[in-house]
């Protein structure tokens, strides 16, 4: 499988939240397979999963909203970005696979 998927993150602190910005953001993986991305998200993504659209017709990304770290107060969210070459029906299958479908 081609390495076309990407995973991004944003870390939000209490201070950055007050001004409506992320403290830090960027790529966790710039090019990876779907399997590699889902393996990473299985261990690091927690919390609620949401797509960029509802109902799911042709979602472009899915976001895992993290829980607040009890020590630092930070929240880390991860997003799985789907390459343009993936068909709408395969995007909906990915939504079902990750549990983002009703």
Helices and strands as residue ranges (DSSP letters): E 5-12, H 14-18, E 24-32, H 34-44, E 49-51, E 61-64, E 75-81, H 88-98
